[in-house]
Amino acid sequence: MSEMLELYLTVLNMSLTAALAALIIIILRGSLGRALPRTFSYAIWAIVLYRMICPVSFPSIFSMLERIKPGLDAYTSTLKAVSLTEALGFEVLSGHRAQELGLTPNLLQETPIETTGGLTQTPLTAAPMSIDYVTVVLTMLWVLGIFALLLYNAVSYRRLCMSMSTSTFFEDYQLVKECKTAICMKRRVDVYESDKVESPFVYGIFRPRVMLPVSAAYSSDGQEREQLRHILLHELYHIKRFDYLVKPLAFLALCVHWFNPVLWAAFRLFDKDMEMSCDEGAVKALKTGTCQDYAATLLTLASSQGRIGKSCALAFRETNAGERVKHIVKYKKPGLAVGVISVILIILCAVGLLSNPTSLAGELEDGQANVLVMCSAEDSNIPDTILLMGYNGDRKEVNIAFLPRDLEVLPDDGSYGIAERKLSGYAGGNPPEEVMKRLREMLGIEIHNYIKLDTGNFRDLVDALGGVEFNVPIKMVYEDPYQNLAINLEKGRQVLDGEKAEMLIRYRKGYPEGDLARIEVQKAFLGAMIEQKSDIKIGSVKEIYQLLSKEMETDLGIEKAKKLFTLSRTAKTIAFVDVPILQDSEDPLAPLLLAPEAKDQVKEKF
């Protein structure tokens, strides 16, 4: 069922995108009016058909869907997340450290994956399935609708074929040959006549045939023969263009998107443009006669239109006679300039409507987007928490790595003090761009953007999310008047608001392991936040961004933030990555060093 749900939501995204393309084409079609031939209108509907049947596209800065497509992707991604999973659960710590700190909240237990060299990756595994039953019902209705439409048309087509079983071969092969020559058609086409039909049409998929009513198959004078020529030219032109394949394909696509009224309207207009463009092709092939004569043939057919051929979408019937007559009476054969303009417009529309807006990951090498996040205390420029967040589009995964504030980033050559050599001191004394550059050199990875905020932003974020339930591992009490810091937090499970959450992530003096233990607590809290707030809607991202931006410094704009959030929602895996660290057991105040294997292993994930 989960696969069917995901398929339905994928089709929903395709359907909404195709509907947007159809609306743009409808507006363009109406604006141009009679300035361009119907052949142009008919050809441009191929763009909508592609959007209906193919989920793959290409990124382009010229996409006409720049403002809308990311929102659609975010909407369907949110639906997938809400419908297929209730939450994300995970274990943040492993081994004796977790037991000592008591950081085993009532989350899903998952054994961390120990990779070569000691790099620990803790995956956020899916919780037990919790299906949105509204989406399930809609999915079932969608499938039933497809089967109902296919069954109805299959039965109708079968009845049509059975009614044609008594048809006979059309004997005037010379007229058929003349019409084929007029439209430069060489393939063999069988023409039949039947007393069961009252209007001509084309039917058949693998072997298309032209079916004529008996009343039209025999001409008693020159005028009737000329009308028969008009009919044959029109029907043969359908076959020459392979309309007998295009229309069934479009109808099958419409069956899949049957719930979308815009696409039904587009299919009707597509049908009109197909018939009118065939009228244009037939008129251009006429050596004698005028558009008025062809229009008279259409009126004659309209007056004798019968029921057979109307009920099946796989047969071409002559519809919208009034519009077709008005169109062909005023029709003029297009010149070279009109043809060139039509081709240019089709190319522009194809590029604009077949392409998707460029995404953040798509703009980056190998689809990797890495963001450096630094959080400092209010009125301080020295970050207390530093982490890397990376999204990989190829592997569809999000990785998060906390970097110790005491990590050594400058050499111990006597030129720098201990505080300057540590990551927190270096970040406090240099612009974010320099910090990114230094970490690139140390870790061997690209860092594309940064976010620099303070604990005030963090408090506002937690409050905006409605607080986070968390199991505080120990009683936390600490005061530092110089930092204006007062921590008093009880042990146990509780809902932490912004103020209490700040106490939790800043506390470190009571841990024997110091900053490394605090990082584990921060991981656990961030994990709980992701688990409990994973259903955040994309609209809230903009609100949260605006809330934080007052004191936040970043080169990640709102559009990139929303795109990155959208990509993260489609991730198959969210994991914390532990960076291997070496610590001087004899000097606890000495900077921490990267383990020799850290650079290569971090590069695997970022």
N, C-alpha and C positions, 0 to 999 in steps of 0.2 A: 504493500500500500504506500510506503514511503516513496518508492520509485515513481509511482503513479502521481502522487502529490507533487513531487519535484517536477515531473514532466508537465503537469497542468500549470504550475506556476511559471515554468519556462515558456510555455505557449502563451500564457497571459502576458508576459513581458513582450514577446514577439507580436502579439495581437495589438497591444497598445502602441507599440512602435509603428506597426504597419498602419494603424488607424491615423496616427499623426502624419505619416507620409501621405496617406490618402487625402486627408484634409488639405494639406498643402497643395497637392495636385489638383484637387477640386477647385480650390481658389485660383490657381494658375490657369486651369482649363476655362473657368468662367471669365477670368480677366481678359484672356486672349480672344475669346469669342470666335469669330470667323476669320481672324487674322491668319491663322495657321490651319493646314488641312487636318482632317480627322485622323489621318494616318499617324500624325504626330501624337495626338491624344491617345490613340490606341497603343502606340509603342511605349509611351511613358508609364502606362499601367504596369509594365513589367517590373518596375521598381517596387510597387506595392506587393506584387506576387512574390518577388524574391524575399521581401521582409516577412511574408506570411509563412514561407516554407523553409527558410534557411536561418538558423540562429547565429551564424558566423558572419562577421563583418570586418571592416578594416578601419583603423583610426585615421582621422584626418582633421586638420585645423579648419577645413572648409565645411565641416558638417553643419547642416541646418538644424540639427537636433541638439546643439551645444547647451541650450538652456533647459531642455526638457529631458533628454535621455538619461543623464545621471540620476535625476529624481525618480524616473521609472525603475532604473536598476536598483536604486536604494529601496524603493517601495516593495518590489518583488523579493529582494534579498531579506527585508524585514519579515515579510510574510513567510518565507521559507524558514527563517530562524524561529518565528513564533509557532508555526505549525508543526515543525518537525522535532523541535527540542524544547523542553521546559526550561532548561538552564544548563550552564556548564559547571561541572564540578571537578575538583582536583585536589591532590595533596601537594602542599608546597614544600614541606621539609621531608627529609628522610634520615634514618639512622638515629644515633644517640642524641644528636643536636635537637631534633624535633621532640624527643622524649624529655630531654632536660628542660626545654623551654615550655613544654606543655602545648605546643602549637599543633594540635591534632583536632581542629574544629570538625563539626559534624558535616563534613563535605564528603564527596565520593572519594574512596581510597583508591589510589592508583600507584603501583610500584614505579618509581622513576626509572627511566632508561639510562643505564650507565654506558656511555660510549667509550671508545678507546681514549686513554689519556686522562680519564677522570672527569670529562665534561658531562655534567648531569643535565638531562633535559626532562622536565616534568610536563607531560602533556595534559591538557585540559580535556578530559574525556567527556563524552556526552552522558547526560543523565538519562534515566529511564524515559522512554518515549511518552510524550504527552501531546496527542494530536488535537489540533483545533478542529472540532467536529463540524463547524460551519464550512471550513475549507474541504473537509472530507465529503460533505454533502454536495458542495458545488462541483467537486471533482467527479463524483458519481453522476451527477446530472450532465456534466460535460460529456462524459463517455457515452451515456445513454442518448444524448442528442446527436452525437456523431453516428451511432449505429442506426438511429431512427431515420436520419436523412439519407444515409447510404442505402438502407433497406427500401425506403420509399422510391428512390430514384432507380434502384436496380430493378424493382418490380415494374416500374413505369417503362423502363427501357426494354425489359423483356416483353411486355405487352406490345410495345411499338414494333419490335422485331417480328413478333408473331403476326401482327396485322400486315406486315410487309411480305409475308410468305407467299401470297398470291400475286405479287407484283410481276410484271413482265419486262423484258429488255426493251429499251427505247431504240427504235429502228433507224431513226435519222442520224446515223453515225457521221454523215458528212457535216451536219450542222455542229455536232460536238467537236469534230476535228477543227472546223473553222474557229470556234470559240477558244479552243486550246491554243491554236496558233496565235490568235489575237493577244493572248496574255502570256505568250512564250512559255507554255507548259508542255512538257514532253511525256510525263508519266501517264500510265494508263489509268483511266477512271471509268468505271461502269455507271451508266445512267439507266434508271428504271422508271417505270410508270405504274401507277396503281389507282384503282377506283376507290381506295380506302382513304385517300388523302385529298384535301382541297387546296393545299398550298405547298410549294416546293420546299425542300430542306435537304441538308446533308446529315447523314448518320453513319455510324461506324467508327471504330477506333483504329484497328489494325488494317482494315481495308475500307476506306471511306467510299460511300456511294452517294450519288445524287438521286433523290426521289422526286418525281414530277407527278402532279395530278393528271389524270387522263384528259381532263378538259383543257389543260394547257399543252399537252404533248402533241396534239394534232392541230395544225393551223390550216384554216380554209382560205386565208388570203395573206397578202404581204404584211399587213399590219400585225396580225396575230403571230406570224413567223418572226417578225422583228421583236415582238414582246418575248417570245420564247428564247430568242438570242440573248436578250437582256437577262432573263432568268438564269440561263446556263452560264453566262459570263460571271454573274454574281456568285453562284454556287461553286463554280470551278475555281474562282479566285479564293474562296475560303480554303479549298483543298490545297491550292498552290502555296498559301502562306502557312499551312499546317495548323490552321485554326481548330481543326478537329482534334488536335492534341492539346493545344493551349487552353481551350475552354474547359475541357474535362479536368485538366490539371488545376485550373483556377477554381473550379467548383469543388474539387476534392479539398483544396486548401480552405475554401470557405466552410466546408463541413467541419473542419477542425476548429475554425474560428466562428462557429455559428452563433455564439453568444454576443458577438460584436456588431451592433447595428450600423456602425460607420462602414464596416467592410461589406455588409449587404448592400448599402447604398453605392459603394464603390464598384461592386460587382455589376450592379444594374447599369451604371454609367459606362463601365468597361464593355458590357454587352452592346450598348448603343453605339459606342465608338467603333467597335469591331464591325457592326453592320454598316455604319455610315462610311467607314474607310473602304469596305468592300464595294459599296456603291460608287465611291470615287474611282476605285480601280477598274470597275466595269465600264464606267463612262469614259475613262481615258483610253480604254481598249476599243471603243466604238469608232469605226471609220465613217459611218454615216449616222444620221439622226442627231438629235439634240438632247440636252438635259431634260427638256420638257417631255420628250417622248419617253425617256426612262422614268420620269416621275409619273407619267400616265400608267406605265406598267405597274408601279408600286401601288397606285390607287386601285387598279384592277385586282391585284393580289389581295389587298386589304379587304375589298368587298367580298372576296370568296374565302377568307381565312377560316379554317375549320378548327376542330378540337385536336385532331391528331397532330402530334409534333409540338404541342404546347406544354405538355406535362413533364417532359423529360429534359433535363439540363444537358444531356449528352447529344441532343439533336439540335441543329441550327434552324430556328424558325424565324420568319420575317415579322418582327415586332416594331412598335413605335412608328407605324407607317406615316402618321401625320408629320412628325419631326423629320423623318427621312425625306419626305417629299419637299418640305420647306428647305431643307439643307441642299438637296441636289438641284433644285430649281435655281438657287443662287450660286451654285458651285462654279468656280473658275479654276482651270488647271493651273497649279502653282508654277511660278518661274524658278529660276536658279537661285535667286536671292532668298526666296521663301524656304527653299529646300535647305540651304546652308544655315539659315537662322534656326530652322527646326532641329537640325543635327546638333548645333551648338547648345541649344536649350536642353536637349535630351542629355547631352554629356554633362552639363552643369547640374542638372537635376539628379543625375545618377551619382555624381560625386558627392553632392550635398545630402542626399537622402539615403544612399546605400552605406555611407560611412558613419561611424560613431565618433563622438568627441574623444579627443586624446585624453587618456586617463593619467593619473599621477604615476602609476607603476609602468604604464606603457611608455612614458616619456623617459624612463630610466633604463640603464643598462641591465639586461637580464630580468627586467620586471621587478627589480628590488628597490624598495623605498625604506630608508633608514632615517629615523628621527632621534636626535639627542634631546633628552628632557632633563632640565636642571631645576631643582626647587630649593630655595633658600628661605631662611627666616625673614620675617618682615624687618625692614630697615637694615638688612644685611645683604651684602653682595656675594657672600661666600655660600655656595650651595651645600645643603645638608644631605640632599638625595640626588643621585645622578643615575640615569638609566638610559639604555638604548631600546628603542622599539623598532622592529623591522618587519616589513611585509614582503613576502616572496610570491610573485604572481605565478611562477612556474610550478611551485610546490603547493600553492594555495595554503600558506601557513603564516602565522604571526609569531614572532619570537621576541621575548623581553629579557634583557640582561641588565641586572643592577651592577653598577661599578662602585667599588668602595671609595669613600671620600678620601681615604688615606692612601690610595694607590699612587705609587711613585711615577711621576711623568717627566721629571727632569733629573739629570745625572747627579750623583753625589761627588762632584769635583771641587767642592769648596766654594763655588760661585753662588750657591743658593742656600738659604736657610731651610730647615726641615719643613716648615709650613709652606714655603714656596714650592718645594719639590713635590708636595702632595697635590692630588687632583683638585681637591676643594680649594686650596690656596691658589693654584694656577688659574682655576676658573674664576675665582673672585677678583684676580688682578688683571685679567685679559678679556677681550671681547669674545663673544660666543664663536665667532668665525675662527679665531685662533685656537680655541679649545677643540673645535671640530677638526681643524687641521692637525693638531697634535695627536688626537685620538686616532685619526686616519693613519698616521705614521706608526703609532704603537700597535694598533690592531690589524692593520692591513686591509681595512674595509672602507667603502665609501659612506660618508654621512651626508645626507642630502639637505636636511633641514634641522632646525633647532627650535625648542620651546623653553623659554626661561620664565619661571613664575615664582611666587613666594607662597608661604603657608597661608596667607590670607586668601589667595586664589584657591588653594586646596580646601580650605574651610568652606568657601562659597560653593565649590563643586560638590562636596559631600552633602551640604545642606540642600542644594538644588536637586540632588538625586533622592532626597528624602531620608538620608542617613543610611548606614550600613550595619547590618547585624554581624557581630564578630565576637569570638571567644578570646578575651584578653588573657594571656598566659600567666601573668604574675601581677601582684599589686605593684603599681608604679607610682612612686613618690619622689619628686626631685624639684629643687628650686635653684634658680640661677638669676639673681637680681641684675647682673650685668647684661644678660640677654633678655631680660624681662620675661623669663620663662618660669612657669609654675605648673608642675605636673602632679595630679592627684587622681589616679584612675584605679578603680577597684578591679579585682580579678573576677573572671567569669564571663559568660555569654551575655551580651547586651547590645542594644542599638546605639551606635556611636554617631553623634551629630558632628558637625564640622569641628567644633572646639575639642571634643574628646578624641576625634580621629587625629587631630594635630598632636595631641599629647602622646598618642600611641606611636606615631611614626617618628617623633623626635626623641623619645626616651631611649637611652642606651647605657647609662651608667650602672644599671643593675644587672647587666648581662656579663658573665665572665668572659665571653668572647668579644665583648665590646661592639664595634661597628658591624662586624660580620654577622653577629646574632641579630642586630637591629635590621639588617638587610633581609634576613629570613622573615622577621615579623612584617616588614613592609611588603614582601612578596605575598604573604598570607592575606594581608589586608587587601592588596590590589586584586588578588584572586577572588576574594569574597565579593568585592565590588563588581568585578566582571560577571561573577555567577549570578548575583542578585539583580543587576541592572542590565543584563544582556538584551532585554527587549526594548531598549531605548529607541525611539523613533528618530528618523533622520531630521525631522523638523527641529527636534530638541538640540541637535548638534549645533545649529546656528545660534540658538538661544544661549547654550552653554558657552559657546565661543565668545559671544558678545559679553556674557557675564564675566568671563575671565580676562578679556582683552584690556580691561581698564588698567591693570597693573602687570599684564603679561607682555613679554617681549618675544617676538617670533618672526621668522621669515616664511611661515606656513600660513598662507591666506585662508579665508573661509572656504573658498571653492576647493582648494587642495585638501583642507581638513575634511570636508564632506566626502570628497572622492576617496581619501584614505580610509575614512570610516566605512564607506560603502564596500571597499575592497576587503576590509577586515571582517565584515559581516559574512562574506562569502568564503572565508578561510575554513579549511577542513580541520586545521589544528592550531591551537593557541598554546604556546609552551614557554616556560621560564627556562632560561639557559644560564647555568652557573659558570662564571669565568674562573678558570684555575688560578689560584693565588698562592704565593709563598709568603710566610710570615716569620719574622725573626723571633724565635722563642725566648731569646735572652734579652731583647730590647722591645718591649711592647709598644713603645712610642715610635719606633722606627717605621718608615713608610712601608707599605705592602708592595710586593713585587709580582709582576705577571709571571706565571709559570712558563717554562720554555715552550710547552705545547699549546699555550693559550691562543696565540696569534692564528695558527692554522685552524684550530677548532672553532674559533669565533667566526672565521671567514666562511666556514661551512654553513653557518646559519644566517649570516648577515652579508 
